[in-house]
Amino acid sequence: MNAAVFYAFGLVFVAVGIIIVIIAIILASMRGSGNGKVKSAGVILVGAFPIIFGTDKKSVKTALMLALALTIAVVIAFMIYYWILR
């Protein structure tokens, strides 16, 4: 495959990620400030090592599962990329 195809896929993935973040912010703000409790978690991937943080155990477990799924997807993508260019 041409390198431009992979570049285009990367741009599409970044755009989809930005759209998902914007939708999540809009949905979170539409819920209102009923009881004032906010539950959140985040993941920072440094290479293959995730740094996970959050405000409660359920959010951290969810973030951990999503980070694991993302790591597996990236490894599979790298393997496919290697097999195609071999």
Short mmCIF file of the C-alpha atoms (twelve columns), coordinates in Angstrom:
data_MODEL
# 
_entry.id   MODEL 
# 
loop_
_atom_site.group_PDB 
_atom_site.id 
_atom_site.type_symbol 
_atom_site.label_atom_id 
_atom_site.label_alt_id 
_atom_site.label_comp_id 
_atom_site.label_asym_id 
_atom_site.label_seq_id 
_atom_site.Cartn_x 
_atom_site.Cartn_y 
_atom_site.Cartn_z 
_atom_site.pdbx_PDB_model_num 
ATOM 1  C CA . MET A 1  0.000   0.000  0.000  1 
ATOM 2  C CA . ASN A 2  0.968   3.560  -0.538 1 
ATOM 3  C CA . ALA A 3  2.176   5.628  2.399  1 
ATOM 4  C CA . ALA A 4  -0.469  8.229  1.586  1 
ATOM 5  C CA . VAL A 5  -3.166  5.687  2.438  1 
ATOM 6  C CA . PHE A 6  -1.732  5.187  5.924  1 
ATOM 7  C CA . TYR A 7  -1.398  8.941  6.326  1 
ATOM 8  C CA . ALA A 8  -5.068  9.340  5.379  1 
ATOM 9  C CA . PHE A 9  -6.092  6.615  7.868  1 
ATOM 10 C CA . GLY A 10 -4.152  8.418  10.584 1 
ATOM 11 C CA . LEU A 11 -5.861  11.712 9.828  1 
ATOM 12 C CA . VAL A 12 -9.276  10.023 9.862  1 
ATOM 13 C CA . PHE A 13 -8.556  8.406  13.237 1 
ATOM 14 C CA . VAL A 14 -7.425  11.718 14.720 1 
ATOM 15 C CA . ALA A 15 -10.522 13.486 13.372 1 
ATOM 16 C CA . VAL A 16 -12.828 10.778 14.735 1 
ATOM 17 C CA . GLY A 17 -11.113 11.011 18.126 1 
ATOM 18 C CA . ILE A 18 -11.578 14.775 18.244 1 
ATOM 19 C CA . ILE A 19 -15.253 14.412 17.293 1 
ATOM 20 C CA . ILE A 20 -15.781 11.812 20.036 1 
ATOM 21 C CA . VAL A 21 -14.197 14.102 22.626 1 
ATOM 22 C CA . ILE A 22 -16.376 17.029 21.540 1 
ATOM 23 C CA . ILE A 23 -19.537 14.883 21.693 1 
ATOM 24 C CA . ALA A 24 -18.554 13.614 25.154 1 
ATOM 25 C CA . ILE A 25 -18.061 17.176 26.413 1 
ATOM 26 C CA . ILE A 26 -21.429 18.251 25.011 1 
ATOM 27 C CA . LEU A 27 -23.226 15.247 26.531 1 
ATOM 28 C CA . ALA A 28 -21.544 15.769 29.902 1 
ATOM 29 C CA . SER A 29 -22.547 19.427 29.981 1 
ATOM 30 C CA . MET A 30 -26.146 18.611 29.006 1 
ATOM 31 C CA . ARG A 31 -26.578 16.358 32.051 1 
ATOM 32 C CA . GLY A 32 -26.499 19.421 34.242 1 
ATOM 33 C CA . SER A 33 -25.040 19.888 37.661 1 
ATOM 34 C CA . GLY A 34 -27.655 17.921 39.625 1 
ATOM 35 C CA . ASN A 35 -25.761 16.611 42.637 1 
ATOM 36 C CA . GLY A 36 -22.340 18.041 41.810 1 
ATOM 37 C CA . LYS A 37 -20.529 14.688 41.753 1 
ATOM 38 C CA . VAL A 38 -18.226 14.075 38.845 1 
ATOM 39 C CA . LYS A 39 -16.656 10.724 38.071 1 
ATOM 40 C CA . SER A 40 -13.836 10.622 35.589 1 
ATOM 41 C CA . ALA A 41 -10.721 8.753  34.576 1 
ATOM 42 C CA . GLY A 42 -7.991  9.101  32.022 1 
ATOM 43 C CA . VAL A 43 -5.154  7.225  30.414 1 
ATOM 44 C CA . ILE A 44 -1.838  8.503  29.156 1 
ATOM 45 C CA . LEU A 45 -0.034  6.002  26.948 1 
ATOM 46 C CA . VAL A 46 3.722   6.361  26.980 1 
ATOM 47 C CA . GLY A 47 4.784   3.827  24.420 1 
ATOM 48 C CA . ALA A 48 3.238   0.591  25.624 1 
ATOM 49 C CA . PHE A 49 3.020   1.690  29.262 1 
ATOM 50 C CA . PRO A 50 -0.300  3.172  30.403 1 
ATOM 51 C CA . ILE A 51 -0.540  5.768  33.159 1 
ATOM 52 C CA . ILE A 52 -4.101  5.532  34.478 1 
ATOM 53 C CA . PHE A 53 -5.760  7.985  36.840 1 
ATOM 54 C CA . GLY A 54 -9.303  8.576  38.014 1 
ATOM 55 C CA . THR A 55 -11.672 9.630  40.747 1 
ATOM 56 C CA . ASP A 56 -13.284 6.286  41.561 1 
ATOM 57 C CA . LYS A 57 -12.579 2.578  41.090 1 
ATOM 58 C CA . LYS A 58 -15.278 1.982  38.478 1 
ATOM 59 C CA . SER A 59 -13.997 4.755  36.213 1 
ATOM 60 C CA . VAL A 60 -10.405 3.558  36.587 1 
ATOM 61 C CA . LYS A 61 -11.406 -0.027 35.715 1 
ATOM 62 C CA . THR A 62 -13.253 1.221  32.629 1 
ATOM 63 C CA . ALA A 63 -10.252 3.296  31.567 1 
ATOM 64 C CA . LEU A 64 -7.975  0.296  32.155 1 
ATOM 65 C CA . MET A 65 -10.125 -1.913 29.917 1 
ATOM 66 C CA . LEU A 66 -10.201 0.751  27.184 1 
ATOM 67 C CA . ALA A 67 -6.423  1.203  27.424 1 
ATOM 68 C CA . LEU A 68 -5.949  -2.546 27.131 1 
ATOM 69 C CA . ALA A 69 -8.221  -2.682 24.076 1 
ATOM 70 C CA . LEU A 70 -6.362  0.238  22.500 1 
ATOM 71 C CA . THR A 71 -2.977  -1.372 23.153 1 
ATOM 72 C CA . ILE A 72 -4.133  -4.652 21.596 1 
ATOM 73 C CA . ALA A 73 -5.539  -2.782 18.575 1 
ATOM 74 C CA . VAL A 74 -2.240  -0.930 18.081 1 
ATOM 75 C CA . VAL A 75 -0.213  -4.137 18.307 1 
ATOM 76 C CA . ILE A 76 -2.505  -5.794 15.742 1 
ATOM 77 C CA . ALA A 77 -2.233  -2.736 13.474 1 
ATOM 78 C CA . PHE A 78 1.569   -2.838 13.690 1 
ATOM 79 C CA . MET A 79 1.581   -6.554 12.893 1 
ATOM 80 C CA . ILE A 80 -0.656  -6.034 9.855  1 
ATOM 81 C CA . TYR A 81 1.480   -3.081 8.738  1 
ATOM 82 C CA . TYR A 82 4.620   -5.254 9.066  1 
ATOM 83 C CA . TRP A 83 3.073   -8.131 7.082  1 
ATOM 84 C CA . ILE A 84 1.924   -5.808 4.299  1 
ATOM 85 C CA . LEU A 85 5.326   -4.161 3.860  1 
ATOM 86 C CA . ARG A 86 7.341   -7.343 4.194  1 
# 
